[in-house]
Amino acid sequence: MKLIHIAILLLLFVPAAAGVTNWYNYEDGMVAAGSMQKPVIIDFYADWCQPCVAMEEGTYPDPRVVSELSDFVAIKVDTQKRIDIETNYGIAYYPTVVFLDTKGREVSRHIGYLGPEEMIEEIRLSRGKLPKESPGFDALFLLSAFVGVMITLMYRRVFSRNASDKRVLDP
């Protein structure tokens, strides 16, 4: 059993050192990811899909993408041959890239073509290296919280004045 783990380790690290990504089929990739406790990238493609071909020829061979993918188990699924997996993940458009965490849970997905820069950003997002929201989101959240507190204080002040007003109007 230890030899299998060592063989998987070698298969995972040798291609990255050679400057290429080692792509697994679905079953072998999920086994490798489970034994190595690595996150997974699944590329759902079709041979007739031009954006899929463009990613295969231009995005995935890019050295920066290869480097970013080195800590992932990379899986390719030909959706024309593996309709079962396509259906399981709810894939309707190609290409679709799905990222899984080390427990096999979906972290994110992207539908459509990704150039090298966009792929690197998606990989980093899936890892949590980049914020998922823009910096403006945090500022907007803080502003809305502040406004909410101010409105609450204003209403308390108005209602406490009315409650402390002892006058009762009798006709």
Secondary structure per residue as TSV (DSSP state, phi and psi in degrees):
chain	resnum	aa	ss	phi	psi
A	1	M	-	360.0	-38.1
A	2	K	H	-64.4	-34.0
A	3	L	H	-63.7	-36.8
A	4	I	H	-63.9	-43.8
A	5	H	H	-63.7	-40.3
A	6	I	H	-65.5	-42.0
A	7	A	H	-62.4	-41.7
A	8	I	H	-64.1	-41.7
A	9	L	H	-58.0	-46.7
A	10	L	H	-62.4	-42.7
A	11	L	H	-63.3	-32.9
A	12	L	H	-74.8	-37.7
A	13	F	H	-95.2	-28.2
A	14	V	H	-64.2	-47.1
A	15	P	H	-62.1	-37.0
A	16	A	H	-64.4	-38.6
A	17	A	H	-68.0	-30.5
A	18	A	H	-82.1	-4.8
A	19	G	T	89.2	18.5
A	20	V	S	-132.7	156.6
A	21	T	-	-91.6	132.3
A	22	N	-	-85.5	109.2
A	23	W	E	-92.8	131.8
A	24	Y	E	-102.7	159.6
A	25	N	-	-77.5	170.7
A	26	Y	H	-60.1	-52.0
A	27	E	H	-63.2	-49.3
A	28	D	H	-63.7	-38.4
A	29	G	H	-65.8	-41.4
A	30	M	H	-67.8	-35.9
A	31	V	H	-65.1	-46.3
A	32	A	H	-61.3	-43.9
A	33	A	H	-63.3	-40.7
A	34	G	H	-65.8	-42.3
A	35	S	H	-73.5	-29.7
A	36	M	H	-95.4	-7.8
A	37	Q	T	54.8	47.9
A	38	K	-	-110.7	151.0
A	39	P	-	-70.1	165.6
A	40	V	E	-125.6	142.4
A	41	I	E	-117.7	128.7
A	42	I	E	-116.0	122.9
A	43	D	E	-101.0	109.9
A	44	F	E	-91.7	121.6
A	45	Y	E	-140.1	169.9
A	46	A	-	-135.7	142.9
A	47	D	T	-60.7	-32.1
A	48	W	T	-82.9	-7.0
A	49	C	-	-82.1	112.1
A	50	Q	H	-63.3	-43.1
A	51	P	H	-61.8	-33.4
A	52	C	H	-63.8	-44.4
A	53	V	H	-63.7	-41.4
A	54	A	H	-62.5	-39.2
A	55	M	I	-67.9	-40.3
A	56	E	I	-61.8	-39.4
A	57	E	I	-89.2	-28.3
A	58	G	I	-115.5	-38.6
A	59	T	I	-83.2	-55.6
A	60	Y	T	-66.2	-33.1
A	61	P	T	-75.2	-13.9
A	62	D	S	-56.3	127.9
A	63	P	H	-56.5	-33.9
A	64	R	H	-67.9	-38.6
A	65	V	H	-68.8	-43.7
A	66	V	H	-56.9	-44.1
A	67	S	H	-62.8	-45.4
A	68	E	H	-64.7	-33.2
A	69	L	H	-81.4	-5.3
A	70	S	T	-63.6	-23.2
A	71	D	T	-101.2	17.4
A	72	F	S	-115.6	155.5
A	73	V	E	-92.5	120.6
A	74	A	E	-97.9	128.0
A	75	I	E	-124.5	136.0
A	76	K	E	-112.5	134.5
A	77	V	E	-124.5	115.0
A	78	D	E	-79.0	107.0
A	79	T	T	-67.0	-17.5
A	80	Q	T	-78.6	-21.9
A	81	K	T	-103.3	-25.2
A	82	R	-	-122.3	65.9
A	83	I	H	-64.0	-29.4
A	84	D	H	-61.3	-44.2
A	85	I	H	-71.8	-41.8
A	86	E	H	-55.7	-45.9
A	87	T	H	-66.6	-41.8
A	88	N	H	-58.3	-36.7
A	89	Y	T	-94.3	-1.1
A	90	G	T	67.2	39.2
A	91	I	-	-82.7	127.3
A	92	A	-	-123.6	-20.1
A	93	Y	S	-131.5	154.2
A	94	Y	S	-125.3	148.3
A	95	P	S	-74.3	153.8
A	96	T	E	-128.5	129.8
A	97	V	E	-112.1	126.0
A	98	V	E	-117.0	133.4
A	99	F	E	-108.2	132.0
A	100	L	E	-117.0	146.9
A	101	D	-	-79.6	-175.5
A	102	T	T	-68.2	-14.7
A	103	K	T	-97.3	3.3
A	104	G	S	85.6	11.0
A	105	R	-	-90.2	140.9
A	106	E	E	-67.4	129.6
A	107	V	E	-99.4	-44.1
A	108	S	E	-162.6	169.4
A	109	R	E	-150.3	154.4
A	110	H	E	-132.7	132.0
A	111	I	E	-107.6	125.8
A	112	G	S	111.9	175.3
A	113	Y	-	-63.6	140.6
A	114	L	-	-128.0	123.5
A	115	G	-	-78.0	176.2
A	116	P	H	-55.2	-46.6
A	117	E	H	-62.1	-44.7
A	118	E	H	-67.3	-37.3
A	119	M	H	-64.3	-43.4
A	120	I	H	-60.2	-43.1
A	121	E	H	-62.6	-43.4
A	122	E	H	-62.6	-41.1
A	123	I	H	-62.3	-47.2
A	124	R	H	-65.2	-39.5
A	125	L	H	-60.4	-42.8
A	126	S	H	-65.5	-28.4
A	127	R	H	-84.6	-13.9
A	128	G	T	86.0	14.5
A	129	K	S	-77.6	-24.7
A	130	L	S	-114.4	150.7
A	131	P	-	-65.6	144.5
A	132	K	S	-79.8	-23.7
A	133	E	S	-112.4	160.5
A	134	S	-	-73.0	157.4
A	135	P	H	-56.9	-29.7
A	136	G	H	-63.7	-25.3
A	137	F	H	-61.9	-44.6
A	138	D	H	-62.6	-43.1
A	139	A	H	-63.7	-41.7
A	140	L	H	-64.1	-40.2
A	141	F	H	-62.9	-46.5
A	142	L	H	-63.3	-41.0
A	143	L	H	-62.6	-44.2
A	144	S	H	-66.5	-35.8
A	145	A	H	-65.1	-43.1
A	146	F	H	-61.9	-46.3
A	147	V	H	-62.0	-40.8
A	148	G	H	-60.9	-42.9
A	149	V	H	-65.2	-43.1
A	150	M	H	-62.8	-42.3
A	151	I	H	-64.5	-41.4
A	152	T	H	-61.2	-45.3
A	153	L	H	-63.7	-39.9
A	154	M	H	-63.2	-46.0
A	155	Y	H	-65.1	-38.6
A	156	R	H	-61.4	-41.7
A	157	R	H	-64.8	-44.4
A	158	V	H	-64.1	-46.2
A	159	F	H	-69.7	-33.1
A	160	S	H	-70.0	-33.4
A	161	R	H	-63.8	-46.0
A	162	N	H	-65.5	-36.5
A	163	A	H	-71.7	-32.0
A	164	S	H	-83.6	-13.1
A	165	D	-	-72.6	111.2
A	166	K	-	-85.4	-10.5
A	167	R	-	-65.3	135.0
A	168	V	-	-120.0	127.4
A	169	L	-	-91.5	116.8
A	170	D	-	-110.1	131.1
A	171	P	-	-76.2	360.0
